[in-house]
Amino acid sequence: MSLPHLKHPQRWLLAGMLGFSAMACVPAMAGLGPVRLLVSAAQADDELGADVGRQLQQAQSALASHQAGKALEFVNAADAVANKNDYESYVINQMRAAAASQAGNVPVALKAYEALIKNSRTAPAARQQMLMAQASLAYSTRDYATAANAASRYLKEAGPSQQMQTLLLQCHYLQQDWKGTIEAGQAILTADQKAGQVPAENQLQMLATAYDQLHDSAGKVSVYVKLVKYHARPQYWQMLIHDLTADQSLTPRMVFNLQRLRLATGLLTNPAEFQDMAERAVQMNLPQLALNLLDEGYARHLLGTGTNAAAQAHFRAFVAQRAAEARTNLPTAVEKAKTSPDAGPSLTTGYNLVLNGQVDQGLALMQQGMEKHPHQPELARLTLGMAMMDGGRRAEALQLLNSMDGNGTANNLAQLWAVQLASHQVH
């Protein structure tokens, strides 16, 4: 028995999915809309037997009348027919998926979709749409494991999809599968970066939580850097600065840069920390920078008052003397730096030139130092960016710091300084 109007059962599947569309648009899939499935047409020699065809015709009529429960009864009656061929079984599963979806019978719909997905008759494009529908259905009933599996299969077959990547991330997160959350979240970040899109705040929050649960402080900090960069809120700054300050692995130069960042964000207010920051600058052979920072402390009335005022004045005098000596010795230091095979002298002396008003000469010498392959290239780039900032070359500094978007503390600090520069809040 040949039934031409049943030769394209994808229409039934579409009808069923249209009835299901409200449930398909779960929060994670907002904007997805009705799933339109394009199932391959029947082959020329495929026919439905009289008994199967009769039941499916009645199921089709029931679906058209939005009587999904009755449609499922007719589908089950068709499935009960003995000696069905492969085509009949295939069409029955299509009708069952449509009717069960419209009826909200998720377990039956999921089972029917799985059978269709595995069937060689289903075209690749249709299989991808079925996987999307399967993931959405499972998510709507909080079957996150099944939803995650379908979403993963979809992404492997179809490639990046914002909806499926978001659903997959949420499935892992809601199952407290922190490693899976990180893997899905990093895939989203990669896709966002490639597309030039701003990462969603809630997705970054989930990723930060996953790193925190796994006690991965470096990963957590890297995510908070992005939260500060793209969704700047005071609590993100505070959390980030807290975590960085507690990091015992930071080198002295990293600690100094962090102290400067805390100063720029108004979080460094302790006079003792001001003196410690200045001492670090002196130890780095940047006494003029130490003097500038101390003078800022005096301007903010954080230094020069109270019982420690005399000791603070004595320390400032010492730093001022060191700065004067360094200024006097600059010509000799420049000549030594130019002939040194090491990057350090060029970077330090160049920075001192910048701090003493010779910005062009200083930045040029630092660029020469960068070409000498510094031992810590990212830290050297960060230092060059800070020299540009201190020399008033804010646009150049912002461009350089923004380009440091890799992993690691130096890159994290660079991104934070870029945020500060862009917001015109650097002091």
C-alpha positions as CSV (number, residue, x, y, z in Angstrom):
1,M,0.0,0.0,0.0
2,S,1.5,3.3,-1.1
3,L,0.4,6.5,0.8
4,P,2.0,9.4,-1.1
5,H,0.9,12.0,1.5
6,L,2.9,10.1,4.2
7,K,6.0,10.0,2.0
8,H,7.4,13.1,3.8
9,P,7.0,12.4,7.5
10,Q,9.3,15.3,8.4
11,R,6.1,17.4,8.4
12,W,4.8,15.4,11.3
13,L,8.0,16.0,13.2
14,L,7.8,19.7,12.5
15,A,4.1,19.7,13.6
16,G,5.1,18.0,16.8
17,M,8.0,20.3,17.5
18,L,5.8,23.4,16.9
19,G,3.5,22.1,19.6
20,F,6.5,21.5,21.8
21,S,8.2,24.9,21.1
22,A,7.2,26.5,24.4
23,M,8.9,23.8,26.4
24,A,11.9,23.7,24.0
25,C,12.7,27.3,24.8
26,V,14.1,26.6,28.3
27,P,16.1,29.4,29.9
28,A,19.4,28.1,28.6
29,M,18.1,28.1,25.1
30,A,16.3,31.4,25.0
31,G,16.1,32.6,21.4
32,L,16.4,29.2,19.9
33,G,12.8,29.2,18.7
34,P,11.0,26.1,17.3
35,V,13.3,23.4,16.1
36,R,12.7,22.7,12.4
37,L,13.9,19.2,11.5
38,L,14.7,18.3,7.9
39,V,14.5,14.6,7.7
40,S,15.6,12.8,4.5
41,A,12.8,11.9,2.1
42,A,11.8,8.3,1.6
43,Q,13.6,6.2,-0.9
44,A,11.7,5.4,-4.2
45,D,10.9,1.8,-3.2
46,D,9.9,2.6,0.4
47,E,6.2,2.0,1.2
48,L,4.0,1.7,4.2
49,G,1.9,-1.4,4.6
50,A,-1.9,-1.0,4.8
51,D,-2.1,-1.7,8.6
52,V,0.8,0.6,9.5
53,G,-0.3,3.3,7.1
54,R,-3.9,3.3,8.4
55,Q,-2.8,3.8,12.0
56,L,-0.3,6.5,11.1
57,Q,-2.9,8.4,9.0
58,Q,-5.1,8.5,12.1
59,A,-2.1,9.6,14.2
60,Q,-1.4,12.4,11.6
61,S,-5.1,13.6,11.9
62,A,-4.9,13.5,15.7
63,L,-1.7,15.6,15.6
64,A,-3.3,18.1,13.3
65,S,-6.1,18.4,15.8
66,H,-3.6,18.9,18.7
67,Q,-4.6,15.6,20.2
68,A,-1.1,14.4,20.9
69,G,-2.2,11.7,23.4
70,K,-4.5,10.0,20.8
71,A,-1.7,10.4,18.2
72,L,0.6,8.4,20.5
73,E,-2.0,5.7,20.8
74,F,-2.2,5.3,17.0
75,V,1.6,5.3,16.8
76,N,1.7,2.5,19.3
77,A,-0.9,0.6,17.4
78,A,1.2,1.0,14.2
79,D,4.3,-0.2,16.1
80,A,2.3,-3.3,17.2
81,V,1.9,-4.5,13.7
82,A,3.9,-7.6,13.0
83,N,6.7,-8.0,10.4
84,K,7.3,-4.3,9.9
85,N,10.0,-3.3,7.4
86,D,12.9,-0.9,8.3
87,Y,11.1,2.1,6.6
88,E,7.9,1.5,8.6
89,S,9.9,1.4,11.8
90,Y,11.7,4.6,10.8
91,V,8.5,6.5,10.0
92,I,6.9,5.2,13.2
93,N,9.7,6.7,15.3
94,Q,9.4,10.0,13.5
95,M,5.7,10.2,14.3
96,R,6.4,9.0,17.9
97,A,9.0,11.8,18.3
98,A,6.5,14.4,17.0
99,A,3.6,13.2,19.0
100,A,5.5,12.7,22.3
101,S,7.1,16.1,21.9
102,Q,3.7,17.7,21.4
103,A,2.3,15.8,24.4
104,G,5.2,16.7,26.7
105,N,6.1,13.0,27.1
106,V,9.8,13.6,27.3
107,P,11.1,10.0,28.0
108,V,9.3,8.7,25.0
109,A,10.4,11.6,22.8
110,L,14.0,11.2,23.8
111,K,13.9,7.4,23.0
112,A,12.4,8.1,19.6
113,Y,14.9,10.8,18.8
114,E,17.8,8.5,19.8
115,A,16.5,5.8,17.4
116,L,16.2,8.3,14.6
117,I,19.7,9.8,15.3
118,K,21.3,6.4,15.0
119,N,19.4,5.5,11.9
120,S,21.4,5.8,8.6
121,R,18.3,7.1,6.9
122,T,18.6,10.4,8.8
123,A,20.5,13.1,6.9
124,P,23.4,14.8,8.8
125,A,21.5,18.2,9.0
126,A,18.5,16.4,10.4
127,R,20.6,14.5,12.9
128,Q,22.1,17.7,14.2
129,Q,18.7,19.3,14.6
130,M,17.5,16.2,16.4
131,L,20.4,16.3,18.8
132,M,19.6,20.0,19.5
133,A,16.0,19.0,20.2
134,Q,17.1,16.1,22.3
135,A,19.3,18.3,24.4
136,S,16.6,20.9,24.9
137,L,14.0,18.3,25.9
138,A,16.3,16.6,28.4
139,Y,17.3,20.0,29.9
140,S,13.6,20.9,30.3
141,T,13.1,17.9,32.6
142,R,16.5,18.5,34.5
143,D,18.0,15.4,32.9
144,Y,21.3,17.2,32.7
145,A,23.4,14.1,31.9
146,T,21.4,13.3,28.8
147,A,21.2,16.9,27.8
148,A,25.0,17.3,28.1
149,N,25.6,14.2,26.1
150,A,23.3,15.4,23.3
151,A,24.8,18.8,23.3
152,S,28.4,17.4,23.2
153,R,27.4,15.2,20.2
154,Y,25.9,18.1,18.5
155,L,29.0,20.3,18.9
156,K,31.3,17.5,17.6
157,E,29.1,17.1,14.5
158,A,28.0,20.7,13.8
159,G,30.7,22.8,15.3
160,P,30.4,25.8,17.6
161,S,26.9,26.9,18.6
162,Q,26.2,29.5,21.2
163,Q,23.0,27.9,22.3
164,M,24.4,24.4,22.6
165,Q,27.7,25.6,24.3
166,T,25.6,27.5,26.8
167,L,23.4,24.6,27.5
168,L,26.4,22.3,27.9
169,L,28.0,24.7,30.3
170,Q,24.9,24.9,32.4
171,C,24.4,21.1,32.5
172,H,27.9,20.6,33.8
173,Y,27.5,23.4,36.3
174,L,24.2,22.2,37.6
175,Q,25.6,18.7,38.1
176,Q,28.6,20.2,39.9
177,D,30.9,18.7,37.3
178,W,33.5,21.3,37.8
179,K,36.0,19.9,35.3
180,G,33.3,19.6,32.7
181,T,32.2,23.2,33.5
182,I,35.8,24.5,32.9
183,E,36.1,22.6,29.6
184,A,32.8,23.9,28.3
185,G,33.5,27.4,29.6
186,Q,36.9,27.6,28.0
187,A,35.4,26.5,24.7
188,I,32.9,29.3,24.9
189,L,35.7,31.8,25.7
190,T,37.7,30.6,22.7
191,A,34.7,31.0,20.4
192,D,33.9,34.4,21.9
193,Q,37.5,35.6,21.3
194,K,37.5,34.3,17.8
195,A,34.2,36.1,17.0
196,G,35.2,39.3,18.8
197,Q,32.3,39.0,21.3
198,V,32.2,39.9,24.9
199,P,31.9,36.9,27.2
200,A,28.6,36.7,29.1
201,E,28.9,37.6,32.7
202,N,26.9,34.7,34.1
203,Q,29.1,32.2,32.1
204,L,32.2,33.8,33.5
205,Q,30.7,33.5,37.0
206,M,30.1,29.8,36.6
207,L,33.6,29.3,35.3
208,A,35.1,31.2,38.3
209,T,33.1,29.1,40.7
210,A,34.3,25.9,39.0
211,Y,38.0,27.0,39.4
212,D,37.3,27.9,43.0
213,Q,35.7,24.5,43.7
214,L,38.8,22.8,42.3
215,H,41.1,25.2,44.3
216,D,42.7,26.4,41.1
217,S,43.6,29.9,42.1
218,A,45.4,30.8,38.8
219,G,42.4,29.8,36.8
220,K,40.0,31.7,39.1
221,V,42.1,34.8,38.9
222,S,42.3,34.6,35.1
223,V,38.4,34.5,35.0
224,Y,38.1,37.4,37.4
225,V,40.4,39.4,35.2
226,K,37.9,39.0,32.4
227,L,35.0,39.9,34.7
228,V,36.8,43.1,35.6
229,K,37.7,43.8,32.0
230,Y,34.2,43.2,30.5
231,H,31.8,43.6,33.4
232,A,33.6,45.9,35.9
233,R,32.0,45.8,39.3
234,P,33.5,46.8,42.6
235,Q,33.1,43.2,44.0
236,Y,35.1,41.8,41.1
237,W,38.0,44.2,41.8
238,Q,37.9,43.4,45.5
239,M,37.8,39.6,45.0
240,L,40.6,39.8,42.4
241,I,42.9,42.0,44.4
242,H,42.3,39.8,47.5
243,D,43.2,36.7,45.7
244,L,46.3,38.2,44.1
245,T,47.5,39.7,47.4
246,A,47.1,36.2,49.0
247,D,49.2,34.6,46.3
248,Q,52.5,33.6,48.0
249,S,54.1,32.7,44.6
250,L,54.3,36.2,43.4
251,T,57.9,37.5,42.7
252,P,59.0,40.8,44.3
253,R,58.4,42.7,41.1
254,M,54.9,41.2,40.8
255,V,54.2,42.3,44.4
256,F,55.4,45.8,43.6
257,N,53.2,46.0,40.5
258,L,50.2,44.7,42.5
259,Q,50.9,47.4,45.2
260,R,50.8,50.0,42.5
261,L,47.6,48.6,41.2
262,R,46.1,48.7,44.6
263,L,47.1,52.3,44.9
264,A,45.5,53.1,41.6
265,T,42.2,51.5,42.7
266,G,42.2,53.2,46.1
267,L,42.9,50.0,48.0
268,L,46.4,50.8,49.3
269,T,46.0,53.2,52.2
270,N,48.4,51.9,54.9
271,P,51.5,54.2,55.4
272,A,53.6,51.1,56.1
273,E,52.6,49.6,52.7
274,F,53.5,52.9,51.0
275,Q,57.0,52.7,52.5
276,D,57.3,49.0,51.5
277,M,56.3,49.9,47.9
278,A,58.9,52.6,47.8
279,E,61.6,50.4,49.2
280,R,60.8,47.8,46.5
281,A,61.2,50.5,43.8
282,V,64.6,51.4,45.3
283,Q,65.7,47.8,45.3
284,M,64.6,47.6,41.6
285,N,67.1,50.5,40.9
286,L,64.1,52.9,40.2
287,P,64.6,55.5,43.0
288,Q,62.9,58.2,41.0
289,L,59.7,56.0,40.8
290,A,60.0,55.4,44.6
291,L,60.2,59.2,45.2
292,N,57.2,59.8,42.9
293,L,55.1,57.3,44.8
294,L,56.1,58.7,48.2
295,D,55.2,62.2,47.0
296,E,51.8,60.8,46.0
297,G,51.4,59.4,49.6
298,Y,52.2,62.9,50.9
299,A,49.7,64.5,48.5
300,R,47.0,62.1,49.8
301,H,47.9,62.9,53.4
302,L,48.7,59.2,54.0
303,L,52.3,60.1,54.8
304,G,53.7,63.0,56.8
305,T,51.2,62.9,59.7
306,G,51.1,61.2,63.1
307,T,53.8,59.7,65.2
308,N,55.7,58.3,62.2
309,A,56.0,61.6,60.3
310,A,59.6,62.2,61.2
311,A,60.7,58.7,60.2
312,Q,58.7,59.0,57.0
313,A,60.4,62.3,56.2
314,H,63.9,60.8,56.9
315,F,63.1,57.9,54.5
316,R,61.9,60.3,51.8
317,A,65.2,62.3,52.1
318,F,67.1,59.1,51.7
319,V,65.1,58.1,48.6
320,A,65.5,61.7,47.1
321,Q,69.3,61.4,47.5
322,R,69.3,58.0,45.7
323,A,67.2,59.5,42.9
324,A,69.6,62.4,42.5
325,E,72.6,60.1,42.3
326,A,70.8,57.9,39.7
327,R,70.0,61.0,37.7
328,T,73.7,62.1,37.8
329,N,74.9,58.7,36.7
330,L,72.3,58.2,33.9
331,P,74.7,59.0,31.0
332,T,77.2,56.4,32.2
333,A,74.4,53.9,32.8
334,V,73.0,54.4,29.3
335,E,76.4,53.6,27.7
336,K,76.8,50.5,29.7
337,A,73.3,49.3,28.9
338,K,73.8,49.7,25.2
339,T,76.8,47.5,25.2
340,S,75.5,44.9,27.7
341,P,74.3,41.6,26.2
342,D,71.6,41.3,28.9
343,A,68.2,42.9,28.7
344,G,68.0,44.1,32.3
345,P,70.3,47.1,32.2
346,S,68.5,48.5,29.1
347,L,65.1,48.0,30.6
348,T,66.1,49.6,34.0
349,T,68.1,52.4,32.6
350,G,65.5,53.1,30.0
351,Y,62.8,53.3,32.6
352,N,65.0,55.8,34.6
353,L,65.3,58.0,31.5
354,V,61.5,58.0,31.2
355,L,61.1,58.9,34.9
356,N,63.5,61.8,34.5
357,G,61.7,63.3,31.5
358,Q,63.7,61.7,28.6
359,V,60.7,59.7,27.4
360,D,61.6,59.1,23.8
361,Q,65.2,58.1,24.6
362,G,64.1,55.9,27.5
363,L,61.4,54.0,25.6
364,A,63.9,53.4,22.7
365,L,66.4,51.9,25.1
366,M,63.8,49.7,26.7
367,Q,62.8,48.5,23.2
368,Q,66.4,47.6,22.6
369,G,66.3,45.6,25.9
370,M,63.2,43.7,24.7
371,E,65.2,42.6,21.7
372,K,67.9,41.1,24.0
373,H,65.5,38.3,25.0
374,P,64.7,39.0,28.7
375,H,64.5,36.0,31.0
376,Q,60.9,36.9,31.8
377,P,59.5,38.3,28.6
378,E,55.9,38.9,29.8
379,L,57.1,40.7,32.9
380,A,59.5,42.8,30.7
381,R,56.5,43.7,28.4
382,L,54.5,44.7,31.5
383,T,57.4,46.9,32.7
384,L,57.6,48.6,29.3
385,G,53.8,49.2,29.4
386,M,54.2,50.8,32.9
387,A,57.1,53.0,31.6
388,M,54.8,54.2,28.8
389,M,52.1,55.0,31.3
390,D,54.5,56.8,33.6
391,G,55.9,58.7,30.6
392,G,52.5,60.0,29.6
393,R,52.2,57.7,26.6
394,R,48.8,56.4,27.7
395,A,47.6,55.3,24.2
396,E,50.7,53.3,23.5
397,A,50.6,51.8,27.0
398,L,46.9,50.8,26.6
399,Q,47.7,49.2,23.2
400,L,50.6,47.2,24.6
401,L,48.8,46.1,27.8
402,N,45.7,45.1,26.0
403,S,47.7,42.9,23.7
404,M,48.9,40.9,26.7
405,D,45.9,38.6,26.8
406,G,47.6,35.3,27.6
407,N,47.8,33.4,30.8
408,G,50.0,34.1,33.8
409,T,50.3,36.8,36.5
410,A,52.1,39.3,34.3
411,N,49.4,39.1,31.6
412,N,46.6,39.3,34.3
413,L,48.2,42.5,35.8
414,A,48.6,43.9,32.3
415,Q,44.9,43.4,31.5
416,L,43.9,45.1,34.8
417,W,46.1,48.1,34.1
418,A,44.5,48.3,30.7
419,V,41.1,48.5,32.3
420,Q,42.4,51.2,34.6
421,L,43.9,53.2,31.7
422,A,40.7,52.9,29.7
423,S,38.6,54.2,32.5
424,H,41.0,57.2,33.0
425,Q,41.4,56.3,36.7
426,V,45.1,55.7,36.8
427,H,46.9,57.9,39.4
